[in-house]
Amino acid sequence: MARLSPRVAALRPSPTAAISDKVRRLTAEGRSIINLGEGELDFDTPDHVKDAAIAAIHAGQTKYTAVGGTAELKAAVINKFARENGLTYGPDEVIVGVGAKPLILNALLATLAPGDEVVLPAPYWVSYPDMIALADGTARIVPCGEKQGFKLRPEDLEAAITPRTRWVILNSPGNPSGAVLSPAEMKGLTDVLVRHPHVLVMADDIYEHIILDDALGGTFATPAAVEPALFERTLTINGVSKAFSMTGWRIGYAGGPAWLVRAMQTLQSQSTTNACSISQAATVAALRGGTDFLRERLSILRTRRDIVLAAVEAAPGLRCSVPDGAFYVYTNCEDLIGRRTPNGRTIASDLDFADYLLSEAGVGVVHGAAFGLSPYIRIAYAIDTDVLRDACERIRAACARLR
């Protein structure tokens, strides 16, 4: 009998994955579809990383590894945290997983009980609320609107914390907004957190190296480095999927208190066990090889961002602020709500607008409600520049057809 558990029955499929699935289906039917809904760079994995994977295969590194990662990769992670973030971890304080996502989920599963709350600034990455619910927690959503740069303010964080707060999740540069917390802005938040010793801090730093605003000078701030007093209760999560274009390799890593890392490793031992041995060898090369290759890629991303910004400015009814990081433009479509499509359908929500763009313009985007803040759409510009220009012109033309 097809009966699901209440936990799974209440779980939503990932909206970004759903958009990608729909794009693939329409493409298979022969439609010309451009996907601006997926958070995946079109750049290839660096050659030295691929070479390390091939060498690992030939060396026979194809067996199970330690659950929490090979000793070599854990050493590379420890060195990365020390070199780039000023964070000092021991081997029992770092863990490698099958992407950053299961590490986040395992941390929540290891620490949340019914009634526990997680402070979650909105807009947020689509998976956070459902992972919190899956772990029996409650997301305490804090809206962070466009007027405040989509950034959590200290006074709003203070107001959101209660005796039941277990975690605060901070994601900078942010998905979907591209907002980057400066060191001073991060310090404002950590000053609040210092006053609440019962609260754990989750720093999702997956977009660390993708900061596009030259005025920021590539500045990146992570909570445990900004405020060392938080080190013992901060889980710093990162991975190689974004900066190194290694989404399919499925490697994430984290540093945090040993008691939490042990619990996460126990959960991992009963689910995924170790990450792919070949991917781990490749990640050693990635973390040791530096990020000089990113200079050219960031220049390309700035060009693409500017293409989207110009297109949004030219599209009737759309507007946006300039994102400082990641590779998304969170675009306000409020002025299009209530308008009608050429076939007479009313655009009643940002989901309706996203559906209209997909069906009528052949462009896939993700609607703002999926990120907890409407009415917006997220435009991901991590695709070929010429294809992006085509997609932007399709969006502009589709907006012009609304009445």
Buried (B, 14 or more C-beta within 10 A) or exposed (E): EEEEEEEEEEBEEBBBEBBBEBBEEBBEEEEEBBBBBBBBBBBEBBEBBBEBBEBBEEEEBEEEBBBBBBEBBBBBBBEBBEEBBEBEBEBBBBBBBBBBBBBBBBBBBBBBEEEBBBBBBBBBBBBBBBBBBBBBBBBBBBEBEBEEBBBBBBEBBBEBBEEBBBBBBBBBBBBBBBBBBBBEBBBBBBBBBEEBEEBBBBBBBBBBBBBBBEEBEEBBBBBBBBBEEBBBBBBBBBBBBBBBBBBEBBBBBBBBBBEBBBBBBEBBEEEBEBBBBBBBBBBBBBBBBEBEBBEEBBEBBEEBBEBBBEBBEBBEBBEBBEBBBBBBBBBBBBBBBEBEBEEEBEBEBBBBBBBBBBBBBBBBBBBBBBBBBBBBBBBBBBBEEEEBBBBBBBBBEBBEBBE
